[in-house]
């Protein structure tokens, strides 16, 4: 079955077109990293990577990431290259205000929204045209946005105006 209704726009080639910062989920990145190293080395890899993710600012996190890459250079050359190329994408969360970082570290909410879209569209099975599918998906996204804004207060936006202005100019 064709998945024309669910395009992947977060790939690197689309970034310049949509001006989207690509973000990699830190939890999934951590799991992938632990799967690539030997079990005996996991005892030092896990705290080292968590130390990178728990840094206070992006500059500190970047320097810790570079130190970790250098530590991997000898025994794990492939992992060092992977960490050097894909690691900075996990640090995108540091571009956002401090109170939002905890919520933006993972892709859990995006995955939940995708799961809900899949569940609701599989009930319909066959859409008469692309516009009808788009209407359903748009309605689901608007409903989720409304829930985040009114009920659960997913991100507190008060006091972030200064951070947003700084990010736009910097």
GULUM-778216 format. One record per atom (N, C-alpha, C): y, z, x. Coordinates in steps of 0.001 Angstrom, whole numbers, padded with zeros to 6 digits. Example, Ala and Ser with C-alpha at 12.3 -4.5 7.8 and 13.67 -1.06 7.14 Angstrom:
REC         y         z         x
REC   -005690    007800    013190
REC   -004500    007800    012300
REC   -003300    007800    013200
REC   -002250    007080    012850
REC   -001060    007140    013670
REC    000030    007870    012900
This chain:
REC         y         z         x
REC   -001181    000000    000838
REC    000000    000000    000000
REC    001247    000000    000885
REC    002200   -000797    000554
REC    003431   -000895    001328
REC    004327    000309    001084
REC    004922    000818    002143
REC    005824    001964    002034
REC    007272    001509    002207
REC    007697    000470    001514
REC    009040   -000066    001654
REC    010093    000918    001182
REC    009721    001879    000379
REC    010680    002818   -000188
REC    010937    004006    000706
REC    010265    004104    001831
REC    010410    005262    002699
REC    010630    004819    004150
REC    011800    004252    004472
REC    012016    003764    005835
REC    012254    004895    006820
REC    011865    004694    008048
REC    012127    005653    009120
REC    013439    005262    009784
REC    014507    005975    009485
REC    015799    005632    010073
REC    016153    006527    011245
REC    015249    007414    011656
REC    015572    008300    012755
REC    015098    007763    014093
REC    014580    006585    014129
REC    014137    006018    015399
REC    015348    005715    016269
REC    015148    005704    017536
REC    016243    005552    018494
REC    017036    004274    018293
REC    016406    003206    017867
REC    017138    001949    017736
REC    018130    001976    016580
REC    017950    002877    015618
REC    018860    002951    014489
REC    020015    003920    014725
REC    019935    004739    015743
REC    020970    005731    015986
REC    022368    005136    016090
REC    022587    004079    016889
REC    023951    003546    016987
REC    024463    002964    015680
REC    023566    002437    014851
REC    023982    001811    013603
REC    024457    002863    012593
REC    023688    003917    012424
REC    023995    004915    011422
REC    024787    006109    011964
REC    025002    006164    013271
REC    025698    007279    013924
REC    025023    008613    013596
REC    023716    008606    013673
REC    022911    009782    013373
REC    022427    010380    014679
REC    022552    011685    014783
REC    021985    012363    015945
REC    020500    012552    015692
REC    019695    012088    016625
REC    018259    012246    016456
REC    017876    013662    016850
REC    017125    014292    016008
REC    016724    015675    016232
REC    015212    015760    016131
REC    014618    016448    017082
REC    013183    016685    017060
REC    012945    018138    016703
REC    012022    018387    015814
REC    011698    019746    015398
REC    011190    020536    016601
REC    011810    021683    016846
REC    011424    022492    017991
REC    010014    023053    017855
REC    009604    023378    016656
REC    008266    023929    016443
REC    007200    022887    016759
REC    007377    021668    016261
REC    006413    020615    016529
REC    006417    020230    018014
REC    007588    020223    018613
REC    007678    019918    020036
REC    006923    020962    020852
REC    007087    022222    020471
REC    006400    023322    021155
REC    004879    023179    021019
REC    004418    022852    019821
REC    002978    022656    019605
REC    002443    021492    020431
REC    003199    020387    020455
REC    002776    019228    021248
REC    002702    019574    022729
REC    003669    020357    023192
REC    003679    020752    024591
REC    002456    021608    024926
REC    002138    022556    024068
REC    001009    023439    024329
REC   -000326    022690    024288
REC   -000383    021610    023523
REC   -001610    020815    023478
REC   -001798    020003    024760
REC   -000722    019738    025474
REC   -000791    018889    026666
REC   -001099    019660    027946
REC   -000944    020981    027935
REC   -001178    021758    029156
REC   -002527    022463    029081
REC   -003025    022877    030236
REC   -004286    023615    030285
REC   -004108    024986    029643
REC   -005178    025511    029088
REC   -005116    026810    028409
REC   -004634    027919    029327
REC   -004996    027872    030584
REC   -004565    028891    031527
REC   -003071    028874    031793
REC   -002434    027710    031610
REC   -000996    027590    031860
REC   -000141    027874    030621
REC   -000773    028000    029492
REC   -000012    028253    028262
REC    000726    029588    028301
REC    000215    030538    029077
REC    000840    031863    029128
REC    002233    031823    029748
REC    002517    030862    030616
REC    003873    030757    031170
REC    004677    029627    030537
REC    004006    028618    029984
REC    004714    027495    029364
REC    005394    027929    028067
REC    004693    028674    027245
REC    005252    029104    025958
REC    006537    029923    026133
REC    006551    030986    026951
REC    007810    031727    027116
REC    008923    030896    027767
REC    008553    029993    028675
REC    009572    029169    029334
REC    010239    028219    028349
REC    009453    027611    027480
REC    010023    026693    026492
REC    010805    027458    025421
REC    010324    028625    025019
REC    011072    029441    024066
REC    012398    029893    024668
REC    012406    030138    025971
REC    013633    030527    026659
REC    014663    029397    026586
REC    014204    028160    026689
REC    015100    027008    026554
REC    015672    026957    025146
REC    014818    027108    024133
REC    015253    026996    022747
REC    016109    028172    022288
REC    015973    029327    022932
REC    016738    030513    022538
REC    018004    030700    023357
REC    018432    029687    024079
REC    019657    029778    024870
REC    020859    029963    023956
REC    021947    030438    024523
REC    023141    030702    023723
REC    023969    029455    023469
REC    023919    028488    024378
REC    024684    027253    024186
REC    023914    026067    024771
REC    024427    024874    024509
REC    023710    023661    024901
REC    023665    023496    026416
REC    024713    023873    027098
REC    024757    023729    028546
REC    023675    024596    029205
REC    023549    025830    028748
REC    022510    026719    029279
REC    021124    026170    028961
REC    020933    025693    027744
REC    019637    025147    027348
REC    019282    023917    028182
REC    020272    023066    028440
REC    020024    021867    029246
REC    019637    022235    030677
REC    020324    023218    031245
REC    019979    023615    032615
REC    018588    024260    032672
REC    018234    025034    031661
REC    016895    025629    031612
REC    015830    024561    031430
REC    016145    023548    030633
REC    015204    022450    030428
REC    014978    021690    031731
REC    016045    021438    032481
REC    015906    020749    033767
REC    015063    021564    034747
REC    015255    022889    034741
REC    014457    023755    035607
REC    012979    023690    035219
REC    012722    023634    033916
REC    011342    023533    033445
REC    010721    022188    033834
REC    011516    021126    033749
REC    011041    019799    034159
REC    010654    019828    035632
REC    011470    020439    036460
REC    011174    020522    037895
REC    009918    021350    038159
REC    009702    022368    037345
REC    008507    023193    037496
REC    007236    022406    037149
REC    007356    021454    036238
REC    006220    020622    035832
REC    005968    019458    036784
REC    006914    019145    037654
REC    006815    017951    038511
REC    005505    017860    039284
REC    005043    018897    039868
REC    003829    018820    040677
REC    002551    018684    039875
REC    002193    019717    039118
REC    000893    019690    038440
REC    000827    018787    037208
REC    001950    018584    036542
REC    001959    017818    035285
REC    003058    016751    035340
REC    002842    015703    036071
REC    003869    014667    036241
REC    004178    013951    034916
REC    003146    013620    034144
REC    003360    012937    032862
REC    004137    013816    031890
REC    003799    015091    031858
REC    004494    016018    030960
REC    005944    016183    031399
REC    006176    016191    032710
REC    007550    016308    033217
REC    008389    015118    032754
REC    007826    013924    032812
REC    008550    012731    032349
REC    008782    012787    030843
REC    007767    013196    030098
REC    007895    013323    028642
REC    008958    014355    028280
REC    008937    015470    028973
REC    009905    016537    028724
REC    011313    016091    029084
REC    011436    015297    030126
REC    012749    014821    030556
REC    013335    013811    029582
REC    012486    012954    028991
REC    012995    011940    028066
REC    013146    012463    026640
REC    012168    013223    026154
REC    012194    013673    024760
REC    012736    015084    024575
REC    012792    015859    025630
REC    013266    017237    025539
REC    014692    017387    025032
REC    015648    016562    025524
REC    017033    016715    025047
REC    017203    016527    023541
REC    016291    015799    022894
REC    016393    015624    021443
REC    016152    016930    020689
REC    015451    017873    021310
REC    015231    019163    020666
REC    016457    020058    020781
REC    017404    019681    021620
REC    018607    020488    021833
REC    019772    020044    020953
REC    019556    019084    020077
REC    020608    018618    019166
REC    021118    019744    018287
REC    020287    020716    018008
REC    020656    021829    017151
REC    021836    022615    017735
REC    022030    022554    019045
REC    023132    023279    019677
REC    024490    022632    019399
REC    024513    021437    018814
REC    025768    020794    018428
REC    026327    021364    017130
REC    025559    022181    016447
REC    025966    022750    015170
REC    026407    024194    015350
REC    027130    024729    014363
REC    027583    026127    014467
REC    026411    027099    014586
REC    026637    028181    015280
REC    025598    029178    015561
REC    024854    029663    014306
REC    025556    029978    013196
REC    024806    030468    012016
REC    023825    029449    011428
REC    024029    028160    011684
REC    023163    027126    011102
REC    021953    026810    011958
REC    021974    027189    013202
REC    020920    026784    014135
REC    019539    027262    013724
REC    019454    028468    013220
REC    018149    029008    012838
REC    017491    028145    011765
REC    018276    027644    010832
REC    017727    026813    009752
REC    017465    025377    010181
REC    018207    024907    011170
REC    018096    023505    011568
REC    017108    023269    012714
REC    016498    024312    013223
REC    015555    024178    014336
REC    014296    023424    013941
REC    013902    023556    012695
REC    012668    022932    012235
REC    012976    021874    011187
REC    011999    021064    010910
REC    012146    020029    009882
REC    011429    020432    008600
REC    011218    021716    008398
REC    010466    022179    007234
REC    011074    021707    005920
REC    012395    021784    005798
REC    013015    021382    004542
REC    012928    019877    004309
REC    013056    019101    005365
REC    012913    017647    005228
REC    011477    017307    004849
REC    010524    017979    005491
REC    009117    017746    005159
REC    008820    018137    003716
REC    009407    019226    003266
REC    009205    019661    001877
REC    009792    018645    000903
REC    010981    018129    001224
REC    011599    017111    000375
REC    010754    015841    000351
REC    010255    015419    001499
REC    009383    014231    001543
REC    008108    014451    000746
REC    007565    015653    000817
REC    006354    015983    000053
REC    006635    015905   -001448
REC    007789    016406   -001868
REC    008154    016367   -003285
REC    008367    014925   -003745
REC    009004    014101   -002914
REC    009203    012690   -003255
REC    007850    011993   -003383
REC    006964    012264   -002461
REC    005631    011655   -002523
REC    004886    012085   -003779
REC    004978    013376   -004116
REC    004284    013891   -005299
REC    004824    013234   -006567
REC    006149    013145   -006686
REC    006747    012593   -007907
REC    006559    011080   -008015
REC    006578    010371   -006881
REC    006392    008917   -006955
REC    004932    008538   -007155
REC    004005    009379   -006720
REC    002593    009049   -006930
REC    002202    009217   -008398
REC    002934    010017   -009142
REC    002674    010170   -010573
REC    002990    008862   -011292
REC    004080    008215   -010887
REC    004482    006960   -011522
REC    003540    005828   -011124
REC    003064    005846   -009910
REC    002150    004868   -009325
REC    002792    003504   -009095
REC    003179    002802   -010123
REC    003737    001459   -009966
REC    005137    001435   -010570
REC    006107    001086   -009735
REC    007482    000977   -010217
REC    007752   -000457   -010637
REC    008511   -000647   -011706
REC    008796   -002016   -012154
REC    009614   -002803   -011127
REC    010492   -002106   -010407
REC    011277   -002767   -009361
REC    011753   -001719   -008349
REC    012368   -002192   -007302
REC    012813   -001304   -006234
REC    013918   -000365   -006713
REC    014764   -000832   -007607
REC    015878   -000026   -008108
REC    015378    001209   -008868
REC    014290    001081   -009611
REC    013774    002227   -010354
REC    013240    003301   -009406
REC    012605    002875   -008345
REC    012125    003827   -007344
REC    013299    004510   -006664
REC    014312    003741   -006341
REC    015497    004284   -005701
REC    016198    005299   -006607
REC    016236    005038   -007910
REC    016846    005985   -008853
REC    016100    007307   -008869
REC    014776    007244   -008870
REC    013970    008462   -008880
REC    014172    009265   -007592
REC    014112    008601   -006460
REC    014278    009282   -005175
REC    015691    009856   -005061
REC    016687    009115   -005504
REC    018067    009604   -005473
REC    018226    010828   -006364
REC    017637    010805   -007529
REC    017710    011961   -008426
REC    017060    013191   -007799
REC    015931    013001   -007123
REC    015264    014116   -006449
REC    016123    014679   -005319
REC    016753    013790   -004558
REC    017617    014241   -003454
REC    018840    014977   -003987
REC    019406    014489   -005069
REC    020574    015158   -005667
REC    020172    016529   -006220
REC    019011    016603   -006819
REC    018516    017877   -007339
REC    018316    018888   -006206
REC    017751    018424   -005104
REC    017537    019304   -003958
REC    018857    019755   -003356
REC    019803    018845   -003265
REC    021118    019186   -002728
REC    021809    020228   -003603
REC    021703    020053   -004898
REC    022288    021008   -005840
REC    021644    022385   -005704
REC    020331    022404   -005510
REC    019626    023669   -005316
REC    020108    024365   -004052
REC    020253    023614   -002962
REC    020702    024196   -001702
REC    022140    024710   -001812
REC    022976    024015   -002599
REC    024380    024402   -002703
REC    024595    025600   -003619
REC    023821    025713   -004674
REC    024105    026733   -005678
REC    023139    027901   -005684
REC    021855    027636   -005620
REC    020889    028718   -005800
REC    020553    029442   -004511
REC    020023    028729   -003542
REC    019507    029396   -002348
REC    020517    029509   -001221
REC    021613    028779   -001305
REC    022628    028794   -000255
REC    021977    028587    001110
REC    021419    027435    001279
REC    020667    027108    002484
REC    021521    027253    003741
REC    022717    026675    003729
REC    023642    026803    004854
REC    024964    027347    004333
REC    025448    028406    004934
REC    026741    028968    004560
REC    027840    028155    005234
REC    028664    027491    004453
REC    029665    026601    005012
REC    031010    027289    005260
REC    031177    028510    004795
REC    032427    029210    005007
REC    032611    029491    006491
REC    033804    029206    007004
REC    034107    029491    008396
REC    033632    028444    009376
REC    033088    027329    008895
REC    032593    026309    009818
REC    033571    025152    009977
REC    034709    025195    009301
REC    035667    024094    009376
REC    036154    023876    010800
REC    036396    024956    011531
REC    036872    024849    012909
REC    035809    024209    013790
REC    034563    024599    013612
REC    033467    024040    014410
REC    033278    022555    014124
REC    033448    022156    012857
REC    033283    020752    012492
REC    034406    019921    013106
REC    035646    020413    013053
REC    036767    019693    013648
REC    036590    019564    015157
REC    036112    020616    015795
REC    035890    020584    017234
REC    034798    019574    017591
REC    033731    019523    016809
REC    032638    018595    017073
REC    033094    017143    016892
REC    033971    016902    015929
REC    034437    015544    015703
REC    035354    015054    016816
REC    036199    015936    017332
REC    037126    015535    018379
REC    036498    015541    019750
REC    035499    016412    019948
REC    034876    016567    021275
REC    033822    015607    021483
